Amino acid sequence: MDEQQAHRGGGPQMWWRHGPPGWYRWADDEHAPRWPWRSTLLITAFVMAGSNFAAEGQMDDRAPLDPFARALLFVAGALLLWRKRYPVAVAFGTSVAATVYLGAGYPYGPVFLAVALACFNAIVLGHRKAAWAAVAVLWIGHALVAHWLYRWLPPSGDPAAPWGQEGVIAAWVAAIVAVSELAKTRREQWAKEGAERALAARRRADEERLRIARELHDVLAHSISVINVQAGVGLALLDTDPEQARTALTTIKAKSKEALGEVRQVLDTLRTPGDAPRAPAPGLDRLPELVEQAASAGLTVEVEGEPPRLPPGTDLAAFRIVQEALTNVVRHSESRHARVHLDHGDGATLRLRIDDDGPATGADAGGSGNGLAGMRERAAALGGTIEAGPRDDGGFRVLAVLPLKTAAEVKEDR
């Protein structure tokens, strides 16, 4: 659903609200790439080349790059290859490599980038204290080298660094920590929102499956009940009254064809999302058909009142409720007479009352027992109610109260 809305909106979702593409794969250890070769190669190459460039501008103040310096730069960059699997070890490893590099008097340069990325990665993956400790190691090591140990370390004759330089280092450390914490917070927020969207999608899928199950139950229960009754009539009259048996078989054929058509219509909703139904949903305008179908099953139905114009959802629910109620009369009652009363006198609700004179057959009709539950779910989905139970005179009554307007229409009126 979200994807459909994005396409219909004419553009992709805004990544800063839902997370950049691949963020969850990057953050999820199970699905993240085990060896981030490409990014590691790019960063290592940048550190090596950038350090050569930085050395040219610091030739008079710092020691020249030698094989040991290049090995330290390579180690600092190459350690990032393990940053997804061992974030704490990589954070401390890059920090120690950079500290040794600076302690040996080599030029300042992009070696700090490897430390920044390793600590950023550790914080985002939840290892905040370890990342802070790794940054503290680099900071303290630099302070010791720049203010106390410089006398015994290369390059020779190197003076003590100004204390103002430590302020720059402190600002650099604070920026790394702040950006990392912000990224961690946003990652957690995106993960929470992603989980909520997934839960909402599953809930919509469950509701759709329940709706389809209700439709199939209502269609099949009614049609198969009529087929069952007519099959019994046909078997009973097959020898004594072949013409009547033929009529029963004809009814069975017609009902099975109709049931197949309705089932096909329901299953059409499982086609490509967004497709419109091929046939209109049934409503109370098909109430005469229900009366004829009930008559073919030996049930006489009287209808009182005229159905008003209803929203499609309410119209379908009202039709299915009447259909299920009459099906229950055929299957569970000895009465061969039922009454359907429609009342919408208050202008706000439709009252459907289905009565039969009973008594109950007391026999197992082979149903699933979900008929009344399905009716209640349909009514509740529209903000209506269902009351069902035996009457004092021995019959059974189903009373449905459905709103004539949807919740959206009520809000518009207000």
CORCORFEN-V260049 format. One record per residue. N is the residue number from 1. RES is the residue in one small letter. PSI is psi in radians with two decimals (999 if undefined). BURIAL is 1 if it has 24 or more other ideal C-beta (glycine too) atoms within 12 Angstrom, else 0. Layout:
BEGIN
n=N res=RES psi=PSI burial=BURIAL
n=N res=RES psi=PSI burial=BURIAL
END
This chain:
BEGIN
n=1 res=m psi=-0.81 burial=0
n=2 res=d psi=-0.69 burial=0
n=3 res=e psi=-0.70 burial=0
n=4 res=q psi=-0.74 burial=0
n=5 res=q psi=-0.64 burial=0
n=6 res=a psi=-0.75 burial=0
n=7 res=h psi=-0.71 burial=0
n=8 res=r psi=-0.45 burial=0
n=9 res=g psi=-0.18 burial=0
n=10 res=g psi=0.18 burial=0
n=11 res=g psi=2.94 burial=0
n=12 res=p psi=2.84 burial=0
n=13 res=q psi=2.66 burial=0
n=14 res=m psi=2.08 burial=0
n=15 res=w psi=-0.48 burial=0
n=16 res=w psi=-0.19 burial=0
n=17 res=r psi=-0.51 burial=0
n=18 res=h psi=0.01 burial=1
n=19 res=g psi=2.52 burial=1
n=20 res=p psi=2.69 burial=0
n=21 res=p psi=2.36 burial=0
n=22 res=g psi=0.04 burial=0
n=23 res=w psi=-0.79 burial=1
n=24 res=y psi=-0.59 burial=1
n=25 res=r psi=-0.61 burial=0
n=26 res=w psi=-0.66 burial=1
n=27 res=a psi=-0.36 burial=1
n=28 res=d psi=2.02 burial=0
n=29 res=d psi=-0.53 burial=0
n=30 res=e psi=-0.59 burial=0
n=31 res=h psi=-0.11 burial=0
n=32 res=a psi=2.64 burial=0
n=33 res=p psi=2.34 burial=0
n=34 res=r psi=-0.58 burial=0
n=35 res=w psi=1.69 burial=0
n=36 res=p psi=1.30 burial=1
n=37 res=w psi=-0.85 burial=0
n=38 res=r psi=-0.86 burial=0
n=39 res=s psi=-0.66 burial=1
n=40 res=t psi=-0.76 burial=1
n=41 res=l psi=-0.75 burial=0
n=42 res=l psi=-0.78 burial=0
n=43 res=i psi=-0.76 burial=1
n=44 res=t psi=-0.74 burial=1
n=45 res=a psi=-0.70 burial=0
n=46 res=f psi=-0.74 burial=1
n=47 res=v psi=-0.77 burial=1
n=48 res=m psi=-0.88 burial=1
n=49 res=a psi=-0.73 burial=0
n=50 res=g psi=-0.61 burial=1
n=51 res=s psi=-0.65 burial=1
n=52 res=n psi=-0.75 burial=1
n=53 res=f psi=-0.74 burial=0
n=54 res=a psi=-0.58 burial=1
n=55 res=a psi=-0.55 burial=1
n=56 res=e psi=-0.53 burial=0
n=57 res=g psi=-0.07 burial=0
n=58 res=q psi=0.44 burial=0
n=59 res=m psi=-0.55 burial=0
n=60 res=d psi=-0.34 burial=0
n=61 res=d psi=-0.47 burial=0
n=62 res=r psi=2.86 burial=1
n=63 res=a psi=2.53 burial=1
n=64 res=p psi=2.72 burial=0
n=65 res=l psi=2.23 burial=1
n=66 res=d psi=-3.14 burial=0
n=67 res=p psi=-0.64 burial=0
n=68 res=f psi=-0.72 burial=0
n=69 res=a psi=-0.75 burial=1
n=70 res=r psi=-0.59 burial=1
n=71 res=a psi=-0.72 burial=0
n=72 res=l psi=-0.75 burial=1
n=73 res=l psi=-0.73 burial=1
n=74 res=f psi=-0.74 burial=1
n=75 res=v psi=-0.79 burial=1
n=76 res=a psi=-0.69 burial=1
n=77 res=g psi=-0.74 burial=1
n=78 res=a psi=-0.49 burial=1
n=79 res=l psi=-0.45 burial=1
n=80 res=l psi=-0.26 burial=1
n=81 res=l psi=-0.47 burial=1
n=82 res=w psi=0.21 burial=1
n=83 res=r psi=-0.45 burial=1
n=84 res=k psi=-0.57 burial=1
n=85 res=r psi=-0.65 burial=0
n=86 res=y psi=1.19 burial=0
n=87 res=p psi=-0.66 burial=1
n=88 res=v psi=-0.83 burial=1
n=89 res=a psi=-0.70 burial=1
n=90 res=v psi=-0.69 burial=1
n=91 res=a psi=-0.82 burial=1
n=92 res=f psi=-0.64 burial=1
n=93 res=g psi=-0.82 burial=1
n=94 res=t psi=-0.64 burial=1
n=95 res=s psi=-0.76 burial=1
n=96 res=v psi=-0.74 burial=1
n=97 res=a psi=-0.73 burial=1
n=98 res=a psi=-0.65 burial=1
n=99 res=t psi=-0.78 burial=1
n=100 res=v psi=-0.71 burial=1
n=101 res=y psi=-0.83 burial=1
n=102 res=l psi=-0.64 burial=1
n=103 res=g psi=-0.49 burial=1
n=104 res=a psi=0.00 burial=1
n=105 res=g psi=0.26 burial=1
n=106 res=y psi=2.83 burial=1
n=107 res=p psi=2.56 burial=1
n=108 res=y psi=2.57 burial=1
n=109 res=g psi=-2.75 burial=1
n=110 res=p psi=0.18 burial=1
n=111 res=v psi=-0.47 burial=1
n=112 res=f psi=-0.42 burial=1
n=113 res=l psi=-0.71 burial=1
n=114 res=a psi=-0.72 burial=1
n=115 res=v psi=-0.76 burial=1
n=116 res=a psi=-0.79 burial=1
n=117 res=l psi=-0.69 burial=1
n=118 res=a psi=-0.74 burial=1
n=119 res=c psi=-0.66 burial=1
n=120 res=f psi=-0.82 burial=1
n=121 res=n psi=-0.74 burial=1
n=122 res=a psi=-0.73 burial=1
n=123 res=i psi=-0.78 burial=1
n=124 res=v psi=-0.60 burial=1
n=125 res=l psi=0.10 burial=1
n=126 res=g psi=0.11 burial=0
n=127 res=h psi=1.12 burial=1
n=128 res=r psi=-0.89 burial=1
n=129 res=k psi=-0.69 burial=0
n=130 res=a psi=-0.71 burial=1
n=131 res=a psi=-0.76 burial=1
n=132 res=w psi=-0.73 burial=1
n=133 res=a psi=-0.69 burial=0
n=134 res=a psi=-0.73 burial=1
n=135 res=v psi=-0.67 burial=1
n=136 res=a psi=-0.66 burial=1
n=137 res=v psi=-0.80 burial=1
n=138 res=l psi=-0.76 burial=1
n=139 res=w psi=-0.86 burial=1
n=140 res=i psi=-0.73 burial=1
n=141 res=g psi=-0.73 burial=1
n=142 res=h psi=-0.71 burial=1
n=143 res=a psi=-0.73 burial=1
n=144 res=l psi=-0.79 burial=0
n=145 res=v psi=-0.76 burial=1
n=146 res=a psi=-0.42 burial=1
n=147 res=h psi=-0.30 burial=0
n=148 res=w psi=-0.75 burial=0
n=149 res=l psi=-0.06 burial=0
n=150 res=y psi=-0.43 burial=1
n=151 res=r psi=-0.55 burial=0
n=152 res=w psi=0.03 burial=0
n=153 res=l psi=2.68 burial=1
n=154 res=p psi=2.75 burial=1
n=155 res=p psi=2.70 burial=0
n=156 res=s psi=2.49 burial=0
n=157 res=g psi=0.19 burial=0
n=158 res=d psi=2.19 burial=1
n=159 res=p psi=2.97 burial=0
n=160 res=a psi=2.53 burial=0
n=161 res=a psi=2.58 burial=1
n=162 res=p psi=2.53 burial=0
n=163 res=w psi=-0.41 burial=0
n=164 res=g psi=-0.43 burial=0
n=165 res=q psi=-0.54 burial=0
n=166 res=e psi=-0.52 burial=0
n=167 res=g psi=-0.67 burial=0
n=168 res=v psi=-0.75 burial=0
n=169 res=i psi=-0.72 burial=1
n=170 res=a psi=-0.73 burial=0
n=171 res=a psi=-0.68 burial=0
n=172 res=w psi=-0.77 burial=1
n=173 res=v psi=-0.78 burial=1
n=174 res=a psi=-0.66 burial=0
n=175 res=a psi=-0.74 burial=0
n=176 res=i psi=-0.83 burial=1
n=177 res=v psi=-0.77 burial=1
n=178 res=a psi=-0.82 burial=0
n=179 res=v psi=-0.69 burial=0
n=180 res=s psi=-0.77 burial=1
n=181 res=e psi=-0.67 burial=0
n=182 res=l psi=-0.76 burial=0
n=183 res=a psi=-0.67 burial=1
n=184 res=k psi=-0.76 burial=1
n=185 res=t psi=-0.77 burial=0
n=186 res=r psi=-0.66 burial=0
n=187 res=r psi=-0.79 burial=1
n=188 res=e psi=-0.68 burial=0
n=189 res=q psi=-0.78 burial=0
n=190 res=w psi=-0.70 burial=1
n=191 res=a psi=-0.72 burial=0
n=192 res=k psi=-0.80 burial=0
n=193 res=e psi=-0.66 burial=0
n=194 res=g psi=-0.71 burial=1
n=195 res=a psi=-0.67 burial=0
n=196 res=e psi=-0.69 burial=0
n=197 res=r psi=-0.68 burial=1
n=198 res=a psi=-0.70 burial=0
n=199 res=l psi=-0.73 burial=0
n=200 res=a psi=-0.68 burial=0
n=201 res=a psi=-0.73 burial=0
n=202 res=r psi=-0.66 burial=0
n=203 res=r psi=-0.72 burial=0
n=204 res=r psi=-0.67 burial=0
n=205 res=a psi=-0.70 burial=0
n=206 res=d psi=-0.72 burial=0
n=207 res=e psi=-0.67 burial=0
n=208 res=e psi=-0.72 burial=0
n=209 res=r psi=-0.70 burial=0
n=210 res=l psi=-0.71 burial=0
n=211 res=r psi=-0.77 burial=1
n=212 res=i psi=-0.69 burial=0
n=213 res=a psi=-0.69 burial=1
n=214 res=r psi=-0.78 burial=1
n=215 res=e psi=-0.82 burial=1
n=216 res=l psi=-0.70 burial=1
n=217 res=h psi=-0.82 burial=1
n=218 res=d psi=-0.74 burial=1
n=219 res=v psi=-0.89 burial=1
n=220 res=l psi=-0.68 burial=1
n=221 res=a psi=-0.77 burial=1
n=222 res=h psi=-0.88 burial=1
n=223 res=s psi=-0.74 burial=1
n=224 res=i psi=-0.53 burial=1
n=225 res=s psi=-0.79 burial=1
n=226 res=v psi=-0.75 burial=1
n=227 res=i psi=-0.71 burial=1
n=228 res=n psi=-0.79 burial=1
n=229 res=v psi=-0.79 burial=1
n=230 res=q psi=-0.59 burial=1
n=231 res=a psi=-0.70 burial=0
n=232 res=g psi=-0.73 burial=0
n=233 res=v psi=-0.79 burial=1
n=234 res=g psi=-0.74 burial=1
n=235 res=l psi=-0.68 burial=0
n=236 res=a psi=-0.55 burial=0
n=237 res=l psi=0.08 burial=0
n=238 res=l psi=-0.68 burial=0
n=239 res=d psi=-0.67 burial=0
n=240 res=t psi=-0.59 burial=0
n=241 res=d psi=1.38 burial=0
n=242 res=p psi=-0.61 burial=0
n=243 res=e psi=-0.74 burial=0
n=244 res=q psi=-0.65 burial=0
n=245 res=a psi=-0.67 burial=0
n=246 res=r psi=-0.71 burial=0
n=247 res=t psi=-0.73 burial=0
n=248 res=a psi=-0.74 burial=1
n=249 res=l psi=-0.63 burial=1
n=250 res=t psi=-0.73 burial=0
n=251 res=t psi=-0.72 burial=1
n=252 res=i psi=-0.76 burial=1
n=253 res=k psi=-0.78 burial=0
n=254 res=a psi=-0.74 burial=0
n=255 res=k psi=-0.70 burial=1
n=256 res=s psi=-0.67 burial=0
n=257 res=k psi=-0.75 burial=0
n=258 res=e psi=-0.72 burial=1
n=259 res=a psi=-0.73 burial=1
n=260 res=l psi=-0.71 burial=0
n=261 res=g psi=-0.75 burial=0
n=262 res=e psi=-0.68 burial=1
n=263 res=v psi=-0.71 burial=1
n=264 res=r psi=-0.66 burial=0
n=265 res=q psi=-0.72 burial=1
n=266 res=v psi=-0.76 burial=1
n=267 res=l psi=-0.34 burial=0
n=268 res=d psi=-0.43 burial=0
n=269 res=t psi=-0.23 burial=1
n=270 res=l psi=0.04 burial=0
n=271 res=r psi=-2.90 burial=0
n=272 res=t psi=2.23 burial=0
n=273 res=p psi=2.42 burial=0
n=274 res=g psi=-0.27 burial=0
n=275 res=d psi=2.49 burial=0
n=276 res=a psi=2.59 burial=0
n=277 res=p psi=2.56 burial=0
n=278 res=r psi=-0.37 burial=0
n=279 res=a psi=2.59 burial=0
n=280 res=p psi=2.58 burial=0
n=281 res=a psi=2.55 burial=1
n=282 res=p psi=2.66 burial=1
n=283 res=g psi=-2.99 burial=1
n=284 res=l psi=-0.20 burial=1
n=285 res=d psi=-0.27 burial=0
n=286 res=r psi=0.27 burial=1
n=287 res=l psi=-0.68 burial=1
n=288 res=p psi=-0.59 burial=0
n=289 res=e psi=-0.69 burial=1
n=290 res=l psi=-0.70 burial=1
n=291 res=v psi=-0.75 burial=0
n=292 res=e psi=-0.71 burial=0
n=293 res=q psi=-0.71 burial=1
n=294 res=a psi=-0.66 burial=1
n=295 res=a psi=-0.63 burial=1
n=296 res=s psi=-0.38 burial=1
n=297 res=a psi=0.13 burial=1
n=298 res=g psi=0.26 burial=1
n=299 res=l psi=2.15 burial=1
n=300 res=t psi=2.24 burial=0
n=301 res=v psi=2.23 burial=1
n=302 res=e psi=2.33 burial=0
n=303 res=v psi=2.23 burial=1
n=304 res=e psi=2.26 burial=0
n=305 res=g psi=2.81 burial=0
n=306 res=e psi=2.35 burial=0
n=307 res=p psi=2.41 burial=1
n=308 res=p psi=3.09 burial=1
n=309 res=r psi=2.25 burial=0
n=310 res=l psi=2.67 burial=1
n=311 res=p psi=2.65 burial=1
n=312 res=p psi=-0.75 burial=0
n=313 res=g psi=-0.74 burial=1
n=314 res=t psi=-0.68 burial=1
n=315 res=d psi=-0.76 burial=1
n=316 res=l psi=-0.78 burial=1
n=317 res=a psi=-0.74 burial=1
n=318 res=a psi=-0.74 burial=1
n=319 res=f psi=-0.81 burial=1
n=320 res=r psi=-0.62 burial=1
n=321 res=i psi=-0.80 burial=1
n=322 res=v psi=-0.74 burial=1
n=323 res=q psi=-0.79 burial=1
n=324 res=e psi=-0.69 burial=1
n=325 res=a psi=-0.76 burial=1
n=326 res=l psi=-0.62 burial=1
n=327 res=t psi=-0.72 burial=1
n=328 res=n psi=-0.60 burial=1
n=329 res=v psi=-0.79 burial=1
n=330 res=v psi=-0.70 burial=1
n=331 res=r psi=-0.56 burial=1
n=332 res=h psi=-0.09 burial=1
n=333 res=s psi=2.57 burial=1
n=334 res=e psi=-0.21 burial=0
n=335 res=s psi=2.43 burial=1
n=336 res=r psi=0.38 burial=0
n=337 res=h psi=2.34 burial=0
n=338 res=a psi=2.71 burial=1
n=339 res=r psi=2.35 burial=1
n=340 res=v psi=2.10 burial=1
n=341 res=h psi=2.24 burial=1
n=342 res=l psi=2.28 burial=1
n=343 res=d psi=2.19 burial=0
n=344 res=h psi=0.71 burial=1
n=345 res=g psi=-0.56 burial=0
n=346 res=d psi=-0.14 burial=0
n=347 res=g psi=-0.09 burial=0
n=348 res=a psi=-0.47 burial=0
n=349 res=t psi=2.74 burial=1
n=350 res=l psi=2.19 burial=1
n=351 res=r psi=2.09 burial=1
n=352 res=l psi=2.16 burial=1
n=353 res=r psi=2.14 burial=1
n=354 res=i psi=2.07 burial=1
n=355 res=d psi=2.55 burial=1
n=356 res=d psi=2.84 burial=1
n=357 res=d psi=-0.04 burial=0
n=358 res=g psi=-2.91 burial=1
n=359 res=p psi=3.08 burial=0
n=360 res=a psi=2.62 burial=0
n=361 res=t psi=-0.52 burial=0
n=362 res=g psi=0.02 burial=0
n=363 res=a psi=2.70 burial=0
n=364 res=d psi=2.05 burial=0
n=365 res=a psi=0.02 burial=0
n=366 res=g psi=0.28 burial=0
n=367 res=g psi=3.06 burial=1
n=368 res=s psi=-0.23 burial=0
n=369 res=g psi=0.20 burial=0
n=370 res=n psi=0.08 burial=0
n=371 res=g psi=-0.94 burial=1
n=372 res=l psi=-0.67 burial=1
n=373 res=a psi=-0.73 burial=0
n=374 res=g psi=-0.70 burial=1
n=375 res=m psi=-0.76 burial=1
n=376 res=r psi=-0.69 burial=1
n=377 res=e psi=-0.71 burial=1
n=378 res=r psi=-0.81 burial=1
n=379 res=a psi=-0.77 burial=1
n=380 res=a psi=-0.61 burial=0
n=381 res=a psi=-0.45 burial=1
n=382 res=l psi=0.00 burial=1
n=383 res=g psi=0.30 burial=0
n=384 res=g psi=-3.01 burial=1
n=385 res=t psi=2.78 burial=1
n=386 res=i psi=2.28 burial=1
n=387 res=e psi=2.24 burial=0
n=388 res=a psi=2.36 burial=1
n=389 res=g psi=2.99 burial=0
n=390 res=p psi=2.57 burial=0
n=391 res=r psi=2.84 burial=0
n=392 res=d psi=-0.49 burial=0
n=393 res=d psi=0.14 burial=0
n=394 res=g psi=-0.17 burial=0
n=395 res=g psi=-2.91 burial=1
n=396 res=f psi=2.51 burial=1
n=397 res=r psi=2.43 burial=1
n=398 res=v psi=2.13 burial=1
n=399 res=l psi=2.05 burial=1
n=400 res=a psi=2.33 burial=1
n=401 res=v psi=1.99 burial=1
n=402 res=l psi=2.40 burial=1
n=403 res=p psi=2.50 burial=1
n=404 res=l psi=-0.27 burial=1
n=405 res=k psi=2.54 burial=1
n=406 res=t psi=2.92 burial=0
n=407 res=a psi=-0.64 burial=0
n=408 res=a psi=-0.70 burial=0
n=409 res=e psi=-0.62 burial=0
n=410 res=v psi=-0.71 burial=0
n=411 res=k psi=-0.68 burial=0
n=412 res=e psi=-0.69 burial=0
n=413 res=d psi=-0.59 burial=0
n=414 res=r psi=999 burial=0
END
